[in-house]
Amino acid sequence: MSDVLVQPPTEGEGASALRQNTLGLRHAIVISVAVMSPAASVFFNTIPQAGLVGAAIPLCYLVGFVIALLVANQYSEFSREIPSSGSAYTFVLEGLGPIPGFLTAWVGLAAVVTGVPYSFVLLGANLQTLVLRWFGLNLHWSFWFVLAIGLAFAICYLGVRQSLNVDLAFLVFEIGVCLILAAIVLFHVGQQGGLSLVPFTLQTVPANGDITAGLILATLSYIGFETAAALGEETRDPHRNIPHAVFGSMLVVGLFYVLMAYVGTIGYGIPHMVNGFANDPAPFDTIGRLYGGPILIVLIDIVGVLSFFSAALAIINGGARILYAVGRDGLLPRWSTWLHPRRQNPIGTVIMLCTLGLVIGLPLGFLFTPIQAFGFLGTLDAALVLIIYGLVSVASILFFWRKRRARFNVFLHALLPGLATLIIAGILAAVFISPSPWPLNLIPFVLGAWLILGFVLLFVLRKKLTTQIV
């Protein structure tokens, strides 16, 4: 039977490989855009931002856009040279060597594993609220959580192309609804003479505000743009298409963020951002109620749910390929290299991520609350990914200086990655120095424990790392 999972053939038999040339540029762009969950990020990340920076949210997203482009340069340049499903793991391995490569894989494992329940836990809570509001049926968030992960597994099992087509359909819907809302708000506010460039200045930041924290939240909203690199072995002409996808996804989402942050600010009202928007659990619902009607509000609610699901689907697909590449190098159990015999899909790591999503998400959702678990997992995931971005930036400098000297460009391969490294170090320092409420104050301890365990494994595997990975 073709659908039965089998242990992959040995390398010499040549069948244990992802299917090449099956994806195009649009698929690579879609997976990166989906992971960033543009609608959900704008709907929810802007709430705490408003309390910190007031009406300067659009300014934060504009500056965050520039910072994210700095990091995108490294992924783009690496993908031109060594497109690989290993993404950051492969880049750091080639640029810094096997030991930093292993640490990148170790941090990346935690980032991918937390990314799956991070999206599903809030999706479950949202569905519980919306189904109760629409139909009067109160099903616990854990029911929707398990159902959503099961559906995501089924879609990912069918194959990456099918999964990305689902992501594309959801993205077209969510961005379309958001653009309709933007057009309505801009038209009405413009008629009243309320359009202003003040949200792109610092003059609206409250006296007790924190523009640094607001910039951090905006920058973290861009995390995921690099996911296209995980499709490097399955995309046609990856040396060209993956770099284009990295920057293409950044341009699409960056412009979307700045536009919707501006729409949210002027739509809610510049004077009402600190005391209104920041305390509103669904500010874009409020904006839809002010400028539209019940149908628009329902569409906005649906968009929030689909955005989270689309992100989780893309995280599973991208993460499964990264872990597959790590397993292929012998750093994960052999079953992590299982491919579907017909679809050539890394089904072993897909099962792994969905299972871990259940094992991590459900207990945390019950231990805290779904909202607290969402904040905890999201902040932890962001810190882990920022560490990876820093390693990739340093690796970029050394890789092009040592192995691509003829192509070394001071601006692209020294100045930009060096600046990105400094900014990332500053953001991480701010994240850990700033006092955080419970359970976010647990993150430094969780991260520290994971890194210590990684160094222990590194000591155990040091001989294997220096001999097996070439």
N, C-alpha and C positions, 0 to 999 in steps of 0.2 A: 504494500500500500504506500503510495507516494507521500501521504500526509503523516506517516509514522516518524517520530524523531529517532534519528540514528546517530551513533557516535561518528564524528567526521573522519574521513579517510586520513591517512598520514599525508604529510606535506608532499611526499614524493608522488602520490597518486594524483595531485593537482586538482582535486574537486573541492577542497576545503577552502573556499574563497568567496568573498562577497561578489555579487553579480556586477560586472563592470559595464559601463556605458548604458545604464538603464535609466538614469536621471538626467534632467536638463538644468539649465540655469534657474528656471522658475522654481523648481523643487528645492534647490539649495537656498534660495531667497526665502521661500515659504517657511522652511524649518527654523531659520533664525528669527524671522518676524514672529512666528507662533510662540517660540520660547519666551520672547520678551513680553508676551501677552499685552499688547498695546492698550486695549480698552480697559482691561482689569487694572493695569498699572495706573492709568489716569484716574479711574473711578475711585481707587482705594488708597494709593500711595500719596495722593495730594491732600488727603484729610489731615494726617499729622504734619505735613509740610505747611499747611495754612496757619497752624498755630505757631510755627517757628518763624516764618518769613512773611506772613500776611499775604498781600497781593503780589509779591515778587516771585510767585511760583513759576511763571513763564521764564523769568530771568534764570532761575535755577536749572530748568530743563535746557535752556539754550547753552549755558556753561557746561552742563553735563554732557550735552551733545558733542561739544568740542573735546572734552576729556575722553569720551568713549571713542572718538575718531582716532585719537592718539594710540590707543590700545589696538584698535582695528588694523592699524598699519602693520603691526607685527604679525598678526594672523594672516593678513593678505600677502605679505612678503614671504612668509614661510610656505604658504600654500602654493605659491608660484614655483617653489623649488622642490618641495617634498609633500605633495598632497597625500594625506593618509587618514584613515578612519580613527587613528589614535589621537589626532588633533594635538592638543597641548602636550600630551604625554610624549608623542613622537618628536615634536618640536624641541622640547627641553632635553630629551634623550640625545638628539643630534647636536644640540647647541652646547649643553653642559655636561653630558655624560650619563652613564647608567644610574648612578646614585641619585642625582637630582631628578632624573627621569622617573625613578621609582617613587620618590617623594611626591612628584607631581601626580602620578597615578594614584597614590594613596590619598592625597587630598582630593583629587578628582572623584575617587570612589565615594567619599563622604558627601561631596557636593551633589553628585548625581542621585545618590540614595536619599538625601534630604529633599531634593527638588521634586521628587514624585509625590510624596505625601503633602508637601507644602502647598501644591496646587489643589489637590483633591480634598483636603480637609476643609478649606473655606468654601469650595464648591458644594460640599455636602451641607454645610451650614446654610449657605444661600438657598439651596434647593428646598431645605426644610422650611425656611421662612416663606419662600415664594409659593410653594405648593399649598401651604396653610393659608396664605393670603388669597390665592386664586380659587382654590377648591375646598377650603375648609378641612383639608386632610393633613393631620399632623404625624408625619413619619419621621423618626429620629434621624439626625444627620448621619449617623453611622450606616444606616441603610443605604442612603444615597452615595456615601463614600465607597462602600463595597461594590455597589452597582456600577459606579463610574469607573472604578479600576477594572472590573470585569469587562466592561465594554471597551475600555482602552486596550486591554490585552487582546481581545478578539480582533480589533482593527489592526493592531500592530502585527498580530499573527498572520494576517492576510498578506502583509508585505509593506515595504516602505513607500512604494509608489501609491498604493491605495490609501495608506495613512496620510500621506501628504496631500492627496486629493481632498480628503476630508478636512484637513487643516486649511487648505486653500478656500474651500467653500465657506467654512466658518469665518475666516479672516475677511473675505469679501463682504459677508453679511455684517460683521461687527464694525468694520471700518466704514461701510456704507451707511449704517445707522448713525454712527458718530458724525460723519460728514453732513448728514441731513440735519442733525441737531445743531452742528456748528453753523450751517447756513441760516437756519431759523434764528438762532441767537444773534449772529452778526447782523442780520437784517433788522431785527427789532431794536437792538441796542444802537445800531447805526442811525436808525430813524430818529431816535431820541437824543442823538449827539453824544452817546456814551462811549464811543470808541476812543481809546487812549493808549499811549505808549508808556504810561506810568508803570504798568506791571513789569516792564523791562528795566526798571531802575531800582535803586536801593531805598528810595524815599518812603516806601510803604512798609518796610520792615519794622515791626514793633520794637519799642524801647528795650523790652526784655526778650527779644527774639534771638535767633541763632542762625545766621545765614550759612555758616559752615555746615551745620546739621542738615539744613535744607538742601544744600548742594550735594551732600552725601546721599540723601534719599533720592534725589533726581538722578545722580550717576548710577546708583544701584538699579534703577529702573531699566537701564540699558543692558544689564547683564543677560547674556544669552545670544548676542549678535554673532558670536564665534561658532555657533553650533553647525553652521554650514560646513565647516572644516571636517566634521565627522563623516560627511558624505563624500570625502575626497576619492575614495576607491570605487564609488558607484556612479559618479557623475561624469558625463561626457566632457572631454577636454578640461580636466580638473585644473590644470595649470592656469587656465584662463578663467573658467567659470567660477571656481571657488573664491578667488580674490574679488571678482565682480559681485558675487553674492554677499560677501562680508560687508563690502561698502554699500551695495545696493540695499541690503536690509537696514543698515544704519541710516541711510538717507531717508528711506520710507518711514521708519519708526521715529527718527529724530524730528522730521517735519511734522509728523502726526502729533507727537508729544507737545511740541511748542504750540501748535495750533490749538489743541484741545485744552492745554493748560491755560491758554489765553481766553478761550471760550468759557471755560469754567470760572475764571476769575471775573471777567466782565459780566458774565451771565448771572452769577450769584450777587455781584456787586462789590466793587473794590472796598468800600467801607465795612463790609460785612464778613470779610474773610476770616478774621481772627476769632470773633465771637459767634459767628454763624456757621460758615463752611467747616471750620475746624471741629465743631461739635455736632455736625450733621452726619449720621451714619450712612446716608445715601445722598450726598449733595447733588449728584447729577440727576437723580430722580426728582429732586426739588427743582432743579433747573428745567427739566422736562415738563414738570407741572406748571411752571411759570410761563413758559413760552410755547408749549404744545398742548397735548391732551392725554387722555388715558391710554390711547394706543401707543403713543410715543413712549410713555413710561413703561409699558409692558415690554416694548422692544428693547429699551435700555436695560431692563432687568434680564432679559434673555441674553443680551450681548455680554453682560457680566459673567453669566454662567458658561456660555460657549467659549469665552476668552480663556477662562481657567482650564476648561477641558482641552482646548486646542493646545495650550501651553504644555499641559501634562503629557499629551500624546507626543508632542515634538521632543520633550525631555526624555521620554522612554526610548524613542527611536534613536536620538542622538547619543544618549548615554549608553545604550546597548552596544552601539558600534565602537565607542571608545573602550568600553570594558572588554569587548571581543578582541580588540587589538592588543590590549594589555595581557589578556589570557593567551593570545597567540604567541606572545613572547615568554610564556611560561610563568608569569607572575600571579596568575589566578588558576583555580582548579581547571582540569581538562574540559569539564562540561561547559565552561564558559565559552568554548569555541564551537559548541554545537551549532550547526546551521541546518535550517529546514532543507531536506534533500531536494526539493523541487524549487522552492522560492529563494533559496540561498540567503535566508533571513537569519540573523543571529538570535535564534529563538531561546537559546540557553540563557543569555543575559537579559532578554525580554522577560522571561519567567522570573529571573532573579530580582529585577527591579520592581515588578508588580508585587511579588511576594514581600519584599522588604518594605514596599510602600504600605502594605497592610499591617505588617508587624510593627512599624514605627508610627504610622499615622493614627491608628486606632487608640493605642495606649496613651499617646500624648494628648489626643483630643479629649479623652476621658480624664486624664490626670490634671490638665489645665482646663481650658475651654477651647472649642475650635478656633476662636479668634486669637486667643493667646498662643495656641499651637502654631497657627499660621504665622504670627509675628516672630515666634521663636525660630521656627524652621527657616523662614525667609531670611532673617538676619544672619543666622548661622550659615546658610547657603551662600549669601552674599560675601561674607568674610572669607569663606573657603575659595570662592571663585576669584576674589581679589588677590589672594595669595598666588593662585595659578597665573593670573594676568601678570603679576610681578615677575614670576619665574620665566614666563614666555618672553617678556620684555628684555630681561637680562640675557636669556639664551639667544635672542635675535642678534644682539650686539656681537656676541662671541662667535656665533655660527657664521655670520657673513664676514667677520674679520678673519677667521681661521680657515673656513672651508669655501668661501665664495669671494676671495679677496678681489678678483677682477671685477666683481659686481658691487663691491662695497661702496655705499653712498653715505657720506657723512650725515646728511640730513635724515635720510630714511632709516639708516641702520645704526646711528649713534645718537643724534640729537633727539629724535622723536621717541625712541624706546627709553633713552635715559630720562627724558622729561616725564614719560609715563610712569617709570619706576618710582621717581620721586613723589609724584602725585598719589600713586597707589599707597606708598609708605605713609604719606600724610593722612590719607583717608583711613587706613587701618589703625593708625595711632589714635585718630579722633574717635573711631568706633570703640576702642578698648579703654581709652582714658575717660571718655564721657560716662558719667554715672547713668545706669539704666535701671528701670523698674523690674521687679520679678515678673516672668521668668527670664527676661533678657540678660539679667546679671549672671546667669549660669553659663552663658556662651563662652566667655574666656576659659572657664574650667573645662567645658566639653571640648573646645578646640585644643587646649593644651594637652588634655588626656589623649586625644586622637593623634596629635603630633608625637607625643612620647611613645605611644604604641607603635607608630610608624618607624621611629628610630630604633626601637627594639627589633622589629622585623627586619629593618635594614641591616642590623648587626648580624642577625641569624642568616640572612640571605646574601651577605656581602660577597661570598665566593661565587655563588650562582649568578649574581648580577654582573660581575666582571668577566665571566666566561661565557654565559649563554646569550646575553644581549649583545648583538653586534650591529 
